[in-house]
Amino acid sequence: MARIKLEFPNADGHTLVGLLETPPERVPIARYALFAHCFTCSKDVAATSRISRALAARGIAVLRFDFTGLGNSDGDFANTNFSSNVQDLLAAARKLEQDFEAPALLVGHSLGGAAVLAAAPQLPSVEAVVTIAAPATAAHVQHLFSGARGQLEETGEAEVKIGLRRFKIRQQLLDDLERYASPDHIRHLDRPLLVFHSPLDTIVDIGEAAKIYQAARHPKSFISLDKADHMLSNREDAEYVAETLVAWASRYLGLNRHAFEPSTGTAPRVRPGEVLVTEIDTQFLRGLYTERHQWLADEPKSFGGSELGPTPYELLLMALGACTSMTLRHYAKRQGMSLDDIEVILSHERVHAEDCVECGQKPVKISRIVQRLNIHGNLNAQERERLLEIAERCPVHRTLDSTPRIETRYVEDDPPR
């Protein structure tokens, strides 16, 4: 997975630094996204980097960058405010548009979520907006400076401790936050909105998510991050956000269309009737392609994989189960059976052979696939028994039973067509 360093000027001429997370080799870029990190954090905070990488693995290139005066970006944090953060977002969007493609998706964590809600109406390319643990308004962070108000009024600046770090702020920051005390601008977002929030968030109360949701117009969605903390410290929470975000965004961004259209020139061409398997990384992640479709195969994290797709054996079981289900439905329709629903549950295991002529003294294991049917409908005992027989006649079942001959050769040794 390539990571591209980007530098670009903000409205005040300071150089901002970002990283563009791109998909693994051979995975086409579906769309571009812009990620805004939390208040006083950086582009490298765990939640931001994990979600960005996970989105990139799913085909969405993500630019994450440091706001002015934070991380690797130039400028003085004391001279910034919420409005300047919004301007930094607009500068990052311009950089994406100039060098790659304008962002179609905005994602913001914590105060970064409030920033993307404010910036979205100024970015015509944006088609969807996502907030994670975000306050409804920027004014929510004012409580962080309650102990410094006296000094701010007296000298115009103060030093505050946020988390484990100390920052110098000026009165202009508080004055600017007052401008964003109302969530009315969310009503005019005019984009699909997805709100992530944890009911256990102790930094930004889940009531803020309710304010965002109530202020926004449809289409809007809410997903509860059960058991997650504000910073999404657990990797599993960040992965969950990425997975559900892509599923939600595909409805509004046309991710399937952009990922698989032959006209994009990015998906490999596959001949009708063939399947292509490519390496996406040097571990276990593989790209699976047919003439019109694309999927991933992987291994569990416990085996060194990244769990971004089913394992090869799971794919094998899926193929058998899909074929069985299709065959049963086709037969039931032809026979006029009252069949409401079909579920096929499969498992694979290796068991010790009980009878083996050529085993000798060595223990031998054989493969066994167990296929269980969960069929609902107004069926009599004879019909149910007949469906059990038909299940074993599906083409994939017959192929596995016939011990197919598998030939392996180099492409250059293919016979001429």
Secondary structure in CASP SS format (residue, H / E / C, confidence):
PFRMAT SS
TARGET T0000
AUTHOR 0000-0000-0000
METHOD secondary structure of the structure
MODEL  1
M C 1.00
A C 1.00
R E 1.00
I E 1.00
K E 1.00
L E 1.00
E E 1.00
F E 1.00
P E 1.00
N C 1.00
A C 1.00
D C 1.00
G C 1.00
H C 1.00
T E 1.00
L E 1.00
V E 1.00
G E 1.00
L E 1.00
L E 1.00
E E 1.00
T C 1.00
P C 1.00
P C 1.00
E C 1.00
R C 1.00
V C 1.00
P C 1.00
I C 1.00
A C 1.00
R E 1.00
Y E 1.00
A E 1.00
L E 1.00
F E 1.00
A E 1.00
H C 1.00
C C 1.00
F C 1.00
T C 1.00
C C 1.00
S C 1.00
K C 1.00
D C 1.00
V C 1.00
A H 1.00
A H 1.00
T H 1.00
S H 1.00
R H 1.00
I H 1.00
S H 1.00
R H 1.00
A H 1.00
L H 1.00
A H 1.00
A H 1.00
R C 1.00
G C 1.00
I E 1.00
A E 1.00
V E 1.00
L E 1.00
R E 1.00
F E 1.00
D C 1.00
F C 1.00
T C 1.00
G C 1.00
L C 1.00
G C 1.00
N C 1.00
S C 1.00
D C 1.00
G C 1.00
D C 1.00
F H 1.00
A H 1.00
N H 1.00
T C 1.00
N C 1.00
F H 1.00
S H 1.00
S H 1.00
N H 1.00
V H 1.00
Q H 1.00
D H 1.00
L H 1.00
L H 1.00
A H 1.00
A H 1.00
A H 1.00
R H 1.00
K H 1.00
L H 1.00
E H 1.00
Q H 1.00
D H 1.00
F C 1.00
E C 1.00
A C 1.00
P C 1.00
A C 1.00
L E 1.00
L E 1.00
V E 1.00
G E 1.00
H E 1.00
S C 1.00
L H 1.00
G H 1.00
G H 1.00
A H 1.00
A H 1.00
V H 1.00
L H 1.00
A H 1.00
A H 1.00
A H 1.00
P H 1.00
Q H 1.00
L C 1.00
P C 1.00
S C 1.00
V C 1.00
E C 1.00
A E 1.00
V E 1.00
V E 1.00
T E 1.00
I E 1.00
A C 1.00
A C 1.00
P C 1.00
A C 1.00
T C 1.00
A H 1.00
A H 1.00
H H 1.00
V H 1.00
Q H 1.00
H H 1.00
L H 1.00
F H 1.00
S H 1.00
G H 1.00
A H 1.00
R H 1.00
G H 1.00
Q H 1.00
L H 1.00
E H 1.00
E H 1.00
T H 1.00
G C 1.00
E E 1.00
A E 1.00
E E 1.00
V E 1.00
K E 1.00
I E 1.00
G C 1.00
L C 1.00
R E 1.00
R E 1.00
F E 1.00
K E 1.00
I E 1.00
R E 1.00
Q H 1.00
Q H 1.00
L H 1.00
L H 1.00
D H 1.00
D H 1.00
L H 1.00
E H 1.00
R C 1.00
Y C 1.00
A C 1.00
S C 1.00
P C 1.00
D H 1.00
H H 1.00
I H 1.00
R H 1.00
H C 1.00
L C 1.00
D C 1.00
R C 1.00
P C 1.00
L E 1.00
L E 1.00
V E 1.00
F E 1.00
H E 1.00
S C 1.00
P C 1.00
L C 1.00
D C 1.00
T C 1.00
I C 1.00
V C 1.00
D C 1.00
I H 1.00
G H 1.00
E H 1.00
A H 1.00
A H 1.00
K H 1.00
I H 1.00
Y H 1.00
Q H 1.00
A H 1.00
A C 1.00
R C 1.00
H C 1.00
P C 1.00
K E 1.00
S E 1.00
F E 1.00
I E 1.00
S E 1.00
L C 1.00
D C 1.00
K C 1.00
A C 1.00
D C 1.00
H C 1.00
M C 1.00
L C 1.00
S C 1.00
N C 1.00
R H 1.00
E H 1.00
D H 1.00
A H 1.00
E H 1.00
Y H 1.00
V H 1.00
A H 1.00
E H 1.00
T H 1.00
L H 1.00
V H 1.00
A H 1.00
W H 1.00
A H 1.00
S H 1.00
R H 1.00
Y H 1.00
L H 1.00
G C 1.00
L H 1.00
N H 1.00
R H 1.00
H H 1.00
A H 1.00
F H 1.00
E C 1.00
P H 1.00
S H 1.00
T H 1.00
G C 1.00
T C 1.00
A C 1.00
P C 1.00
R C 1.00
V C 1.00
R C 1.00
P C 1.00
G C 1.00
E C 1.00
V C 1.00
L E 1.00
V E 1.00
T E 1.00
E E 1.00
I C 1.00
D C 1.00
T C 1.00
Q C 1.00
F C 1.00
L C 1.00
R E 1.00
G E 1.00
L E 1.00
Y E 1.00
T C 1.00
E C 1.00
R C 1.00
H C 1.00
Q E 1.00
W E 1.00
L E 1.00
A E 1.00
D C 1.00
E C 1.00
P C 1.00
K H 1.00
S H 1.00
F H 1.00
G C 1.00
G C 1.00
S C 1.00
E C 1.00
L C 1.00
G C 1.00
P C 1.00
T C 1.00
P H 1.00
Y H 1.00
E H 1.00
L H 1.00
L H 1.00
L H 1.00
M H 1.00
A H 1.00
L H 1.00
G H 1.00
A H 1.00
C H 1.00
T H 1.00
S H 1.00
M H 1.00
T H 1.00
L H 1.00
R H 1.00
H H 1.00
Y H 1.00
A H 1.00
K H 1.00
R H 1.00
Q H 1.00
G C 1.00
M C 1.00
S C 1.00
L E 1.00
D E 1.00
D E 1.00
I E 1.00
E E 1.00
V E 1.00
I E 1.00
L E 1.00
S E 1.00
H E 1.00
E E 1.00
R E 1.00
V E 1.00
H E 1.00
A C 1.00
E C 1.00
D C 1.00
C C 1.00
V C 1.00
E C 1.00
C C 1.00
G C 1.00
Q C 1.00
K C 1.00
P C 1.00
V C 1.00
K E 1.00
I E 1.00
S E 1.00
R E 1.00
I E 1.00
V E 1.00
Q E 1.00
R E 1.00
L E 1.00
N E 1.00
I E 1.00
H E 1.00
G E 1.00
N C 1.00
L C 1.00
N C 1.00
A H 1.00
Q H 1.00
E H 1.00
R H 1.00
E H 1.00
R H 1.00
L H 1.00
L H 1.00
E H 1.00
I H 1.00
A H 1.00
E C 1.00
R C 1.00
C C 1.00
P H 1.00
V H 1.00
H H 1.00
R H 1.00
T H 1.00
L H 1.00
D H 1.00
S C 1.00
T C 1.00
P C 1.00
R C 1.00
I C 1.00
E C 1.00
T C 1.00
R C 1.00
Y C 1.00
V H 1.00
E H 1.00
D H 1.00
D C 1.00
P C 1.00
P C 1.00
R C 1.00
END
